[in-house]
Amino acid sequence: MLAGLPMVTIFPLLAQRYGQGEQCASALLATTLLSFLTLNLGLWALGMGATP
């Protein structure tokens, strides 16, 4: 789906001005992956996940 698209939001663009662009982009990637995992685990725990 969106895996091939680069992560472009305003936060790394603003942080780049102060030399913190890479750290901000890394934090954005980490939090996006973490939210994906926790949302899926939460849905699974509630029994709302996909069933085979």
PDB file of N, H, CA, C and O in Angstrom:
ATOM      1  N   MET A   1       0.822  -1.184   0.000  1.00  0.00           N
ATOM      2  CA  MET A   1       0.000   0.000   0.000  1.00  0.00           C
ATOM      3  C   MET A   1       0.869   1.253   0.000  1.00  0.00           C
ATOM      4  O   MET A   1       1.225   1.762  -1.063  1.00  0.00           O
ATOM      5  N   LEU A   2       1.211   1.749   1.178  1.00  0.00           N
ATOM      6  H   LEU A   2       0.922   1.335   2.042  1.00  0.00           H
ATOM      7  CA  LEU A   2       1.995   2.964   1.295  1.00  0.00           C
ATOM      8  C   LEU A   2       3.455   2.693   1.638  1.00  0.00           C
ATOM      9  O   LEU A   2       4.199   3.617   1.966  1.00  0.00           O
ATOM     10  N   ALA A   3       3.863   1.444   1.565  1.00  0.00           N
ATOM     11  H   ALA A   3       3.259   0.694   1.298  1.00  0.00           H
ATOM     12  CA  ALA A   3       5.207   1.084   2.003  1.00  0.00           C
ATOM     13  C   ALA A   3       6.293   1.728   1.149  1.00  0.00           C
ATOM     14  O   ALA A   3       7.378   2.011   1.656  1.00  0.00           O
ATOM     15  N   GLY A   4       6.033   1.964  -0.121  1.00  0.00           N
ATOM     16  H   GLY A   4       5.151   1.734  -0.533  1.00  0.00           H
ATOM     17  CA  GLY A   4       7.052   2.525  -0.993  1.00  0.00           C
ATOM     18  C   GLY A   4       7.137   4.037  -0.949  1.00  0.00           C
ATOM     19  O   GLY A   4       8.055   4.614  -1.532  1.00  0.00           O
ATOM     20  N   LEU A   5       6.199   4.698  -0.270  1.00  0.00           N
ATOM     21  H   LEU A   5       5.454   4.229   0.203  1.00  0.00           H
ATOM     22  CA  LEU A   5       6.193   6.155  -0.235  1.00  0.00           C
ATOM     23  C   LEU A   5       7.074   6.669   0.886  1.00  0.00           C
ATOM     24  O   LEU A   5       7.085   6.093   1.974  1.00  0.00           O
ATOM     25  N   PRO A   6       7.805   7.733   0.643  1.00  0.00           N
ATOM     26  CA  PRO A   6       8.629   8.302   1.723  1.00  0.00           C
ATOM     27  C   PRO A   6       7.749   8.987   2.750  1.00  0.00           C
ATOM     28  O   PRO A   6       6.675   9.498   2.434  1.00  0.00           O
ATOM     29  N   MET A   7       8.226   8.987   3.990  1.00  0.00           N
ATOM     30  H   MET A   7       9.098   8.572   4.248  1.00  0.00           H
ATOM     31  CA  MET A   7       7.482   9.645   5.066  1.00  0.00           C
ATOM     32  C   MET A   7       7.774  11.138   5.009  1.00  0.00           C
ATOM     33  O   MET A   7       8.868  11.578   5.362  1.00  0.00           O
ATOM     34  N   VAL A   8       6.808  11.901   4.570  1.00  0.00           N
ATOM     35  H   VAL A   8       5.920  11.543   4.283  1.00  0.00           H
ATOM     36  CA  VAL A   8       6.980  13.345   4.515  1.00  0.00           C
ATOM     37  C   VAL A   8       5.855  13.980   5.318  1.00  0.00           C
ATOM     38  O   VAL A   8       4.690  13.935   4.926  1.00  0.00           O
ATOM     39  N   THR A   9       6.219  14.565   6.434  1.00  0.00           N
ATOM     40  H   THR A   9       7.167  14.603   6.753  1.00  0.00           H
ATOM     41  CA  THR A   9       5.282  15.340   7.220  1.00  0.00           C
ATOM     42  C   THR A   9       5.951  16.658   7.536  1.00  0.00           C
ATOM     43  O   THR A   9       7.105  16.880   7.170  1.00  0.00           O
ATOM     44  N   ILE A  10       5.250  17.507   8.194  1.00  0.00           N
ATOM     45  H   ILE A  10       4.313  17.327   8.491  1.00  0.00           H
ATOM     46  CA  ILE A  10       5.804  18.832   8.468  1.00  0.00           C
ATOM     47  C   ILE A  10       6.854  18.810   9.573  1.00  0.00           C
ATOM     48  O   ILE A  10       7.736  19.668   9.596  1.00  0.00           O
ATOM     49  N   PHE A  11       6.776  17.843  10.492  1.00  0.00           N
ATOM     50  H   PHE A  11       6.059  17.146  10.474  1.00  0.00           H
ATOM     51  CA  PHE A  11       7.682  17.854  11.637  1.00  0.00           C
ATOM     52  C   PHE A  11       9.150  17.671  11.248  1.00  0.00           C
ATOM     53  O   PHE A  11       9.984  18.457  11.699  1.00  0.00           O
ATOM     54  N   PRO A  12       9.511  16.664  10.426  1.00  0.00           N
ATOM     55  CA  PRO A  12      10.916  16.576  10.023  1.00  0.00           C
ATOM     56  C   PRO A  12      11.365  17.771   9.179  1.00  0.00           C
ATOM     57  O   PRO A  12      12.530  18.166   9.220  1.00  0.00           O
ATOM     58  N   LEU A  13      10.437  18.338   8.421  1.00  0.00           N
ATOM     59  H   LEU A  13       9.490  18.018   8.388  1.00  0.00           H
ATOM     60  CA  LEU A  13      10.795  19.508   7.613  1.00  0.00           C
ATOM     61  C   LEU A  13      11.106  20.710   8.503  1.00  0.00           C
ATOM     62  O   LEU A  13      12.044  21.460   8.231  1.00  0.00           O
ATOM     63  N   LEU A  14      10.327  20.891   9.554  1.00  0.00           N
ATOM     64  H   LEU A  14       9.565  20.282   9.775  1.00  0.00           H
ATOM     65  CA  LEU A  14      10.609  21.978  10.486  1.00  0.00           C
ATOM     66  C   LEU A  14      11.878  21.706  11.291  1.00  0.00           C
ATOM     67  O   LEU A  14      12.671  22.615  11.538  1.00  0.00           O
ATOM     68  N   ALA A  15      12.064  20.461  11.694  1.00  0.00           N
ATOM     69  H   ALA A  15      11.420  19.722  11.493  1.00  0.00           H
ATOM     70  CA  ALA A  15      13.236  20.102  12.494  1.00  0.00           C
ATOM     71  C   ALA A  15      14.520  20.198  11.681  1.00  0.00           C
ATOM     72  O   ALA A  15      15.590  20.429  12.243  1.00  0.00           O
ATOM     73  N   GLN A  16      14.428  20.025  10.383  1.00  0.00           N
ATOM     74  H   GLN A  16      13.558  19.837   9.926  1.00  0.00           H
ATOM     75  CA  GLN A  16      15.614  20.090   9.527  1.00  0.00           C
ATOM     76  C   GLN A  16      16.246  21.472   9.577  1.00  0.00           C
ATOM     77  O   GLN A  16      17.461  21.615   9.436  1.00  0.00           O
ATOM     78  N   ARG A  17      15.438  22.460   9.774  1.00  0.00           N
ATOM     79  H   ARG A  17      14.452  22.344   9.889  1.00  0.00           H
ATOM     80  CA  ARG A  17      15.939  23.830   9.859  1.00  0.00           C
ATOM     81  C   ARG A  17      16.905  24.005  11.030  1.00  0.00           C
ATOM     82  O   ARG A  17      17.804  24.845  10.984  1.00  0.00           O
ATOM     83  N   TYR A  18      16.711  23.206  12.078  1.00  0.00           N
ATOM     84  H   TYR A  18      15.981  22.523  12.115  1.00  0.00           H
ATOM     85  CA  TYR A  18      17.548  23.289  13.277  1.00  0.00           C
ATOM     86  C   TYR A  18      18.537  22.132  13.388  1.00  0.00           C
ATOM     87  O   TYR A  18      19.129  21.912  14.444  1.00  0.00           O
ATOM     88  N   GLY A  19      18.712  21.394  12.290  1.00  0.00           N
ATOM     89  H   GLY A  19      18.231  21.573  11.432  1.00  0.00           H
ATOM     90  CA  GLY A  19      19.678  20.309  12.276  1.00  0.00           C
ATOM     91  C   GLY A  19      19.201  19.032  12.947  1.00  0.00           C
ATOM     92  O   GLY A  19      20.018  18.169  13.268  1.00  0.00           O
ATOM     93  N   GLN A  20      17.912  18.891  13.165  1.00  0.00           N
ATOM     94  H   GLN A  20      17.248  19.592  12.905  1.00  0.00           H
ATOM     95  CA  GLN A  20      17.366  17.735  13.849  1.00  0.00           C
ATOM     96  C   GLN A  20      16.452  16.907  12.945  1.00  0.00           C
ATOM     97  O   GLN A  20      15.639  16.128  13.443  1.00  0.00           O
ATOM     98  N   GLY A  21      16.569  17.060  11.651  1.00  0.00           N
ATOM     99  H   GLY A  21      17.229  17.693  11.247  1.00  0.00           H
ATOM    100  CA  GLY A  21      15.677  16.398  10.712  1.00  0.00           C
ATOM    101  C   GLY A  21      15.745  14.882  10.765  1.00  0.00           C
ATOM    102  O   GLY A  21      14.710  14.215  10.753  1.00  0.00           O
ATOM    103  N   GLU A  22      16.949  14.330  10.825  1.00  0.00           N
ATOM    104  H   GLU A  22      17.790  14.872  10.835  1.00  0.00           H
ATOM    105  CA  GLU A  22      17.099  12.874  10.835  1.00  0.00           C
ATOM    106  C   GLU A  22      16.550  12.260  12.120  1.00  0.00           C
ATOM    107  O   GLU A  22      15.904  11.213  12.080  1.00  0.00           O
ATOM    108  N   GLN A  23      16.801  12.902  13.251  1.00  0.00           N
ATOM    109  H   GLN A  23      17.325  13.753  13.284  1.00  0.00           H
ATOM    110  CA  GLN A  23      16.286  12.386  14.516  1.00  0.00           C
ATOM    111  C   GLN A  23      14.761  12.430  14.537  1.00  0.00           C
ATOM    112  O   GLN A  23      14.116  11.500  15.020  1.00  0.00           O
ATOM    113  N   CYS A  24      14.198  13.493  14.022  1.00  0.00           N
ATOM    114  H   CYS A  24      14.723  14.248  13.630  1.00  0.00           H
ATOM    115  CA  CYS A  24      12.746  13.622  14.001  1.00  0.00           C
ATOM    116  C   CYS A  24      12.126  12.585  13.064  1.00  0.00           C
ATOM    117  O   CYS A  24      11.105  11.981  13.394  1.00  0.00           O
ATOM    118  N   ALA A  25      12.740  12.377  11.897  1.00  0.00           N
ATOM    119  H   ALA A  25      13.569  12.868  11.629  1.00  0.00           H
ATOM    120  CA  ALA A  25      12.231  11.381  10.959  1.00  0.00           C
ATOM    121  C   ALA A  25      12.339   9.973  11.547  1.00  0.00           C
ATOM    122  O   ALA A  25      11.449   9.145  11.351  1.00  0.00           O
ATOM    123  N   SER A  26      13.423   9.705  12.261  1.00  0.00           N
ATOM    124  H   SER A  26      14.146  10.377  12.419  1.00  0.00           H
ATOM    125  CA  SER A  26      13.581   8.397  12.902  1.00  0.00           C
ATOM    126  C   SER A  26      12.537   8.185  13.986  1.00  0.00           C
ATOM    127  O   SER A  26      11.971   7.097  14.100  1.00  0.00           O
ATOM    128  N   ALA A  27      12.281   9.206  14.776  1.00  0.00           N
ATOM    129  H   ALA A  27      12.741  10.089  14.683  1.00  0.00           H
ATOM    130  CA  ALA A  27      11.257   9.105  15.824  1.00  0.00           C
ATOM    131  C   ALA A  27       9.882   8.914  15.195  1.00  0.00           C
ATOM    132  O   ALA A  27       9.068   8.152  15.716  1.00  0.00           O
ATOM    133  N   LEU A  28       9.614   9.587  14.092  1.00  0.00           N
ATOM    134  H   LEU A  28      10.276  10.206  13.669  1.00  0.00           H
ATOM    135  CA  LEU A  28       8.331   9.438  13.416  1.00  0.00           C
ATOM    136  C   LEU A  28       8.153   8.018  12.895  1.00  0.00           C
ATOM    137  O   LEU A  28       7.072   7.441  13.016  1.00  0.00           O
ATOM    138  N   LEU A  29       9.201   7.459  12.319  1.00  0.00           N
ATOM    139  H   LEU A  29      10.078   7.928  12.220  1.00  0.00           H
ATOM    140  CA  LEU A  29       9.140   6.090  11.831  1.00  0.00           C
ATOM    141  C   LEU A  29       8.918   5.104  12.980  1.00  0.00           C
ATOM    142  O   LEU A  29       8.094   4.196  12.876  1.00  0.00           O
ATOM    143  N   ALA A  30       9.650   5.288  14.062  1.00  0.00           N
ATOM    144  H   ALA A  30      10.320   6.026  14.146  1.00  0.00           H
ATOM    145  CA  ALA A  30       9.521   4.377  15.211  1.00  0.00           C
ATOM    146  C   ALA A  30       8.115   4.442  15.809  1.00  0.00           C
ATOM    147  O   ALA A  30       7.532   3.404  16.124  1.00  0.00           O
ATOM    148  N   THR A  31       7.568   5.639  15.967  1.00  0.00           N
ATOM    149  H   THR A  31       8.042   6.482  15.711  1.00  0.00           H
ATOM    150  CA  THR A  31       6.238   5.746  16.553  1.00  0.00           C
ATOM    151  C   THR A  31       5.157   5.225  15.617  1.00  0.00           C
ATOM    152  O   THR A  31       4.149   4.690  16.079  1.00  0.00           O
ATOM    153  N   THR A  32       5.351   5.371  14.314  1.00  0.00           N
ATOM    154  H   THR A  32       6.170   5.805  13.940  1.00  0.00           H
ATOM    155  CA  THR A  32       4.389   4.828  13.357  1.00  0.00           C
ATOM    156  C   THR A  32       4.381   3.308  13.419  1.00  0.00           C
ATOM    157  O   THR A  32       3.312   2.698  13.437  1.00  0.00           O
ATOM    158  N   LEU A  33       5.551   2.690  13.451  1.00  0.00           N
ATOM    159  H   LEU A  33       6.419   3.185  13.436  1.00  0.00           H
ATOM    160  CA  LEU A  33       5.636   1.234  13.557  1.00  0.00           C
ATOM    161  C   LEU A  33       5.061   0.745  14.881  1.00  0.00           C
ATOM    162  O   LEU A  33       4.351  -0.259  14.924  1.00  0.00           O
ATOM    163  N   LEU A  34       5.371   1.459  15.959  1.00  0.00           N
ATOM    164  H   LEU A  34       5.948   2.275  15.925  1.00  0.00           H
ATOM    165  CA  LEU A  34       4.866   1.071  17.268  1.00  0.00           C
ATOM    166  C   LEU A  34       3.342   1.172  17.332  1.00  0.00           C
ATOM    167  O   LEU A  34       2.686   0.309  17.915  1.00  0.00           O
ATOM    168  N   SER A  35       2.785   2.214  16.739  1.00  0.00           N
ATOM    169  H   SER A  35       3.319   2.915  16.265  1.00  0.00           H
ATOM    170  CA  SER A  35       1.328   2.345  16.754  1.00  0.00           C
ATOM    171  C   SER A  35       0.673   1.260  15.917  1.00  0.00           C
ATOM    172  O   SER A  35      -0.392   0.758  16.278  1.00  0.00           O
ATOM    173  N   PHE A  36       1.295   0.892  14.806  1.00  0.00           N
ATOM    174  H   PHE A  36       2.160   1.299  14.513  1.00  0.00           H
ATOM    175  CA  PHE A  36       0.768  -0.199  13.986  1.00  0.00           C
ATOM    176  C   PHE A  36       0.711  -1.490  14.798  1.00  0.00           C
ATOM    177  O   PHE A  36      -0.289  -2.207  14.770  1.00  0.00           O
ATOM    178  N   LEU A  37       1.788  -1.777  15.516  1.00  0.00           N
ATOM    179  H   LEU A  37       2.601  -1.195  15.538  1.00  0.00           H
ATOM    180  CA  LEU A  37       1.833  -3.000  16.319  1.00  0.00           C
ATOM    181  C   LEU A  37       0.837  -2.970  17.467  1.00  0.00           C
ATOM    182  O   LEU A  37       0.125  -3.948  17.695  1.00  0.00           O
ATOM    183  N   THR A  38       0.778  -1.856  18.192  1.00  0.00           N
ATOM    184  H   THR A  38       1.357  -1.062  18.007  1.00  0.00           H
ATOM    185  CA  THR A  38      -0.099  -1.807  19.350  1.00  0.00           C
ATOM    186  C   THR A  38      -1.575  -1.800  18.944  1.00  0.00           C
ATOM    187  O   THR A  38      -2.404  -2.389  19.638  1.00  0.00           O
ATOM    188  N   LEU A  39      -1.908  -1.155  17.855  1.00  0.00           N
ATOM    189  H   LEU A  39      -1.235  -0.676  17.291  1.00  0.00           H
ATOM    190  CA  LEU A  39      -3.301  -1.184  17.394  1.00  0.00           C
ATOM    191  C   LEU A  39      -3.712  -2.592  16.995  1.00  0.00           C
ATOM    192  O   LEU A  39      -4.809  -3.041  17.330  1.00  0.00           O
ATOM    193  N   ASN A  40      -2.842  -3.286  16.286  1.00  0.00           N
ATOM    194  H   ASN A  40      -1.951  -2.921  16.015  1.00  0.00           H
ATOM    195  CA  ASN A  40      -3.159  -4.655  15.891  1.00  0.00           C
ATOM    196  C   ASN A  40      -3.237  -5.588  17.095  1.00  0.00           C
ATOM    197  O   ASN A  40      -4.109  -6.454  17.151  1.00  0.00           O
ATOM    198  N   LEU A  41      -2.343  -5.419  18.045  1.00  0.00           N
ATOM    199  H   LEU A  41      -1.634  -4.714  17.999  1.00  0.00           H
ATOM    200  CA  LEU A  41      -2.401  -6.247  19.257  1.00  0.00           C
ATOM    201  C   LEU A  41      -3.665  -5.952  20.056  1.00  0.00           C
ATOM    202  O   LEU A  41      -4.276  -6.866  20.609  1.00  0.00           O
ATOM    203  N   GLY A  42      -4.059  -4.693  20.119  1.00  0.00           N
ATOM    204  H   GLY A  42      -3.563  -3.950  19.669  1.00  0.00           H
ATOM    205  CA  GLY A  42      -5.285  -4.336  20.827  1.00  0.00           C
ATOM    206  C   GLY A  42      -6.513  -4.939  20.168  1.00  0.00           C
ATOM    207  O   GLY A  42      -7.397  -5.455  20.853  1.00  0.00           O
ATOM    208  N   LEU A  43      -6.576  -4.880  18.854  1.00  0.00           N
ATOM    209  H   LEU A  43      -5.858  -4.461  18.297  1.00  0.00           H
ATOM    210  CA  LEU A  43      -7.702  -5.478  18.139  1.00  0.00           C
ATOM    211  C   LEU A  43      -7.722  -6.991  18.317  1.00  0.00           C
ATOM    212  O   LEU A  43      -8.785  -7.594  18.473  1.00  0.00           O
ATOM    213  N   TRP A  44      -6.546  -7.595  18.292  1.00  0.00           N
ATOM    214  H   TRP A  44      -5.683  -7.105  18.166  1.00  0.00           H
ATOM    215  CA  TRP A  44      -6.458  -9.042  18.492  1.00  0.00           C
ATOM    216  C   TRP A  44      -6.928  -9.415  19.900  1.00  0.00           C
ATOM    217  O   TRP A  44      -7.645 -10.399  20.083  1.00  0.00           O
ATOM    218  N   ALA A  45      -6.515  -8.617  20.896  1.00  0.00           N
ATOM    219  H   ALA A  45      -5.932  -7.817  20.747  1.00  0.00           H
ATOM    220  CA  ALA A  45      -6.902  -8.898  22.272  1.00  0.00           C
ATOM    221  C   ALA A  45      -8.407  -8.761  22.476  1.00  0.00           C
ATOM    222  O   ALA A  45      -8.992  -9.467  23.297  1.00  0.00           O
ATOM    223  N   LEU A  46      -9.024  -7.865  21.739  1.00  0.00           N
ATOM    224  H   LEU A  46      -8.549  -7.291  21.072  1.00  0.00           H
ATOM    225  CA  LEU A  46     -10.467  -7.685  21.841  1.00  0.00           C
ATOM    226  C   LEU A  46     -11.253  -8.675  20.987  1.00  0.00           C
ATOM    227  O   LEU A  46     -12.484  -8.689  21.018  1.00  0.00           O
ATOM    228  N   GLY A  47     -10.542  -9.497  20.231  1.00  0.00           N
ATOM    229  H   GLY A  47      -9.542  -9.486  20.207  1.00  0.00           H
ATOM    230  CA  GLY A  47     -11.199 -10.473  19.395  1.00  0.00           C
ATOM    231  C   GLY A  47     -11.744  -9.912  18.110  1.00  0.00           C
ATOM    232  O   GLY A  47     -12.626 -10.512  17.496  1.00  0.00           O
ATOM    233  N   MET A  48     -11.234  -8.766  17.686  1.00  0.00           N
ATOM    234  H   MET A  48     -10.517  -8.278  18.184  1.00  0.00           H
ATOM    235  CA  MET A  48     -11.729  -8.131  16.465  1.00  0.00           C
ATOM    236  C   MET A  48     -10.792  -8.336  15.272  1.00  0.00           C
ATOM    237  O   MET A  48     -10.999  -7.755  14.206  1.00  0.00           O
ATOM    238  N   GLY A  49      -9.787  -9.145  15.454  1.00  0.00           N
ATOM    239  H   GLY A  49      -9.618  -9.616  16.319  1.00  0.00           H
ATOM    240  CA  GLY A  49      -8.848  -9.410  14.377  1.00  0.00           C
ATOM    241  C   GLY A  49      -9.465 -10.312  13.303  1.00  0.00           C
ATOM    242  O   GLY A  49     -10.541 -10.882  13.483  1.00  0.00           O
ATOM    243  N   ALA A  50      -8.761 -10.420  12.205  1.00  0.00           N
ATOM    244  H   ALA A  50      -7.886  -9.957  12.059  1.00  0.00           H
ATOM    245  CA  ALA A  50      -9.238 -11.269  11.114  1.00  0.00           C
ATOM    246  C   ALA A  50      -9.159 -12.732  11.526  1.00  0.00           C
ATOM    247  O   ALA A  50      -8.188 -13.164  12.147  1.00  0.00           O
ATOM    248  N   THR A  51     -10.179 -13.476  11.176  1.00  0.00           N
ATOM    249  H   THR A  51     -10.967 -13.125  10.672  1.00  0.00           H
ATOM    250  CA  THR A  51     -10.192 -14.910  11.475  1.00  0.00           C
ATOM    251  C   THR A  51     -10.018 -15.682  10.173  1.00  0.00           C
ATOM    252  O   THR A  51     -10.563 -15.294   9.140  1.00  0.00           O
ATOM    253  N   PRO A  52      -9.263 -16.767  10.221  1.00  0.00           N
ATOM    254  CA  PRO A  52      -9.032 -17.535   8.990  1.00  0.00           C
ATOM    255  C   PRO A  52     -10.266 -18.290   8.530  1.00  0.00           C
ATOM    256  O   PRO A  52     -10.224 -18.979   7.511  1.00  0.00           O
TER     257      PRO A  52
END
